[in-house]
Structure formats: structure tokens, C-alpha cells
């Protein structure tokens, strides 16, 4: 029998319903201001999808397009302007930024009160003390889908593959909190000597390595819960069009895992819903 799918849509729909109800109760809708300084097709697609998601629930969305010739100062000046604009609830900077510009430095210029992605030092610091109300959306999505399984995490071994500031690190901090049942999380990365050893002993495997198919079925503990955060466009030999796959080789994993998120249809759809909820939370605080 194959693994049960952990579908993202029902979870995302519930969060979205809560977001819509909260916005209707507000005297004025939240306003998300975004900055796009790239001609990257993926970045433009993501910007358009976020705009549609915001407009669907009643969040005002403004996109500020800057040329790829923009400097660090150009982008940071716009961030500061949006920080000072009382009509702006949240600020989102799309990646990648132009060559020679530090995306991390730009994000850290965002006011903690307008940080919808939870990536500023102040927001990440709150995770350390157990405040997950405006956490990085992708990490929060992975944890939310794990919670949706109803699994008792007490004493469970959880292995995270990836140590990024938007998934691996914040997910680790959330899993260390007692509110999630006190599991034992381990974070693996590119310097981990024996990745398969760690993955194989995990009751829960959260994969965010950024490489298609890095985890195969023989690396998964039978019956484990697998949360696949990866999004990769691949084209197999003989195929005309590329297709979206995760960091887990789904075809081999589904015969071993107990529960697994699909790609697409898993973490991604919930991530968007959580971003919308973060905007609402910032508006309520303001």
C-alpha cells in the first residue's frame, strides 16, 4: 500500500477562510507593497501569483518595479520609503535582486513591523522565544502540514535536510519548542558526512535541500512522514516540457513512507496562505 498524501489545499483553504473573515472585520484592508528589481521569469511569475492571491482575499497589492541596474542604495531607499508610509502594512522583496546587491542586507532594512516573510533579525529572534505568529511562510507551512497529520510528535526523531534562513533554521527553532510536543530535531546540510544514515532514522523527514530527487526511497524509514519542501523544474530525456518535482524522488518514496506531501499541491499552496495570514497579523498589530 502506498503512502497517504498530505494534501495542502484543504489546509490552505481553511487558513484563507480565516484571512478573508479577518479582513472583512477591519476598517480598511491591509496593503502589501512589493519590490521587484529583476527580469527573472521565475521572480515575475511569483510576483504575479502573489498579486492574484492578495487580490482574491481583499488585500491591496502594490508592485514597485525597479530596473536590474538598480544599486543597493536604490533598493534600500525604496524600502525606507515604504517603512515610513503609514498606508503600507507589509513589505515583500522578491528574489533575486540585481547582481552586486545583497538581498539579505535589503531584507534587514525592512521594519520588523512590516516584515511579512519573518526574515528580519527581530522576527527571527521571536522564533527563539516561541512566538511563531509571523514566521517565515515556507517553514511555517512545513510545520503546519506536519501538524495536520495529527501525529503525536513526543519523542519522535525529526530530521531536517537544509539549513536556510527561510526553511531549515526557522523550522528547527519551531520544532524545539515544547508546544509542538517536544520531538528531537536534527538539522543536516551540505557538510553532513552521511546524509542517508540520518534520513533513514527519521520518524519525520523535512526536505529542503534545493536539489531534485536528493532523497530516494531507500533513504526513508518505513512508515515515516515526509514533508517535501523542494520545488524544482526538471526535464527528463525525451520530454518536451519541464515538470515540477520536489527534493524527494516521489516514485520511490511513496512505497516506503507512511505519509508524504505531493509536489505540486503540498507545501507551496500552504505557504501562500500563510503569507496572507502574516499580512493580516501585521495589520492587526498595527
N, C-alpha and C positions, 0 to 999 in steps of 0.2 A: 504493500500500500504506500502511495506517495505521500509526501509532506502536505500538511494542511496549509493553505495560503493565508497569510496575514494581509488582508486587503486594506489599502489605505483609504479608499473612497468613503466607506461608512464612518471612519474616524474623522476624516476631513469634513464631511458633511455636517457632522454634529458640532464641530468647532465653528464652522461657518455660520450655522444657525444661531449660535450664541453671539457671534460677532454682529450679525445683522440686528438681532434684538437689542444689543447694547448700543449700536449706532442710532437706532430709532429712538432710544431714550435720551439721547444727547441733544442739547440745544442747537448744536451745529456739528456737521460731520467732521471727522479727523481729516487731516491733509498731509499726504505723503509727498515729499519733494525728492526727486531722484536726480543723480548726476551721471551722465553717460559721456565719456570722453574717448570713445573708441569706435572704429569701423568694424570691429569683430562681429561676425554674423551671429555667433552664439550669444554674445552680450546683447545685441539688438533684439534677438528673439526673446531672451529672458526679460528684457525691459518691456517689450510689448505684452508678454504674458502677465507680468506683474501689474501693468496698467489695466488690462482687462479684468484681472481678479479684483483689483481695488474698486473699479467702477461697478462691478457686479454687486458688491455688497454696500455701496454707497460711500466709499472713501474717495475724497478728492485726490487726484493724482496730477502732479506737475513734473514733466521731464525737462531737465536742463541739458541740452546737447552742447558739448564743447568739442572743438577740433582736436585731432590727435597731436597737433603741435602744441597743445596746452602744457604749461610748465607746472611744477609743484606749487608754485605761488598762485598761479591762475586758479587751480582747483581748490586749494586751501582757502583762498579769498572768497570763493563762492560758498564753501562750507560755512565760513564765518558769517557770511551774509544771511544764510539760511538759519543759522543758530540764533541770530538776532531778530529774525522775522517771527513775530508772535502768531501769525496765521499758520505757520508750519508746525505740524505735530511731530513728524519724524523725517529723518534724512537717510537716504539709501544711496550708496555709491556703487555703481556697477563695475565689476572687474571684467577684463583687465584695464588698467589705467595706461596712459601713454608710456613709451619707453623712457627711462630716466626718472620716472615719478615713482615714489614709494607709496604703494596702496595702503600699507599699514599706517604710515605717517598721516595720510589723508584721513583714514578712518578714525584715528585717535584725535583728530581735530573736531570730530562731531561731539556736540554736547551730550553727556550721559542721559539727559532728559529727552533727547531726540534720537537716541541710538536704537533703531528698530531691529537691528541684527544682533544686538548684545555683544559687540566686539570691542568696545572701548574698555580701558582698564577699570573704570568704575563699574561697568556692567559685569565684566568677568569677575571682579572682586566680590560681587554679590553672590555669585555661584559658590564661592568658597565658604560663605556663611549660610548657605542653604536657601537663598532667595532665587528661585528659578522662574519668576514671573515674566521676565523679558530675557530669556536665554537665547543663544544662537539657534535659529529655527531648525536647521538640519539636525543638530544634535538633539534638540528637544523632540523632534519628530521621531527619531530613532527610539528614544526612551518612551515616548507616548505609545508607539506601536508595540513595544515590548510590554508595557503595562496593559495594553488592550487584550493581551492573550490571557490575562487573569492568572498567570503563573506566579506562584509563591517564590520570591527570589531569595529568601533567607538561606544563607549558607551556600548559595549557588556560585559556581565559578563562571565569571563573565570575562571574556577576552575581547578587547577592542583592537582591531588592526588599523592603525593610523593615529597620528598624534597632532593633527592640525588644530588650529585655534578655533575652527568653526564646527568641528565634529569630535575628534578624538579627545582633546583636553577637556572641553566642557562636559562631554558625556562621562568621562572618568570622574569628574567632580560631582556630578549628579548621582552617579551610582555609589559613591562613597557615603552619601547622605543616608541617615537612618530611615528617612521617610520612604525609601524605596525597598525596605526590607532587609537591609544590611547584607547584600551579596559581597563577594570578594572579586573586585575587578582587577584585571591586568591589562596594561597597555603595551602592545607590540608595535614595532616600527621597522624602518629600513635597516636599522642596526641590530635587529633581533637575530640571534645566531640560528635558531631552529624554529622557524615560524610554524611548521607543521606540528611540531611537538606541542606548542602552546594551544594552537587551534583545536587540536584533537581532544584536549582535556576539557574544553569549554562546554558548559551546560547551555550557555548563551554566547553566540558569536556575533559581534557587531563589526561589519567590514566596511572600512572607508579608506582603502589604500590607494585609490586612483588608478588602478590597473585592471583591465578586463580579465576576468577568469583567474585571478590570482589564488582564489580558494576553490579547490575541487572537492568532489565528494569524499575522497579518501582522507581528507584533512578534517572531516567533520565527525564529531562524536554522534553515534546513533541516537536519534530522538532529540537532538539539540535544537534550540530555537536559533534561527539565522536571520539577522537583520542586515540586509544588503543596502548600503547607502550609496554605492557607486553608480555613476551614470557615464557610460562610455558609448561612443558611436563607432561601430566596427563594420567592416565589410569583408565577408568571407570570400574565398576564392570561388569565382564563378557567379557571385551575386552582383547584380547591377546597382542595387541600393544598399546603403548602410542601414544598420538597425541598432536600436538602443539595447544595451546589455549592462548588467551590473558588474561588480568586482568578484561575484561568486559565479562559478560555472553552474548555472541553474539546472541543466540537464542531468548532471551527475549528483548535484547536491540534493535534489528533490527526492531521490530514492533513499537518502540516508537521514536527512533532517526530520524532526518531528513537525516543525512549523517553519515557514520561510516567507519572507516578503518578496513579491514579484518586482521585476524591473522591466518596463514601467508599471505604475499602478500601486507602488508601495510607499516608500519614504518620501518621494518627490511631491505627491499631491498633498500630503500632510504638512510638509514644510511650508508650502504656500499658505495654507490655512493658519498655521502658527504665526507666520509673518504678519498676517492680517490681525490676528489676536494681539500681537505685540503692539501694533499701532493703536489699537483700541485701549490697551492698558496704559500706554503713554498719554493718551488723550484723557483718560480718567484721572490719572495722577495730576495732570496739568490743571 
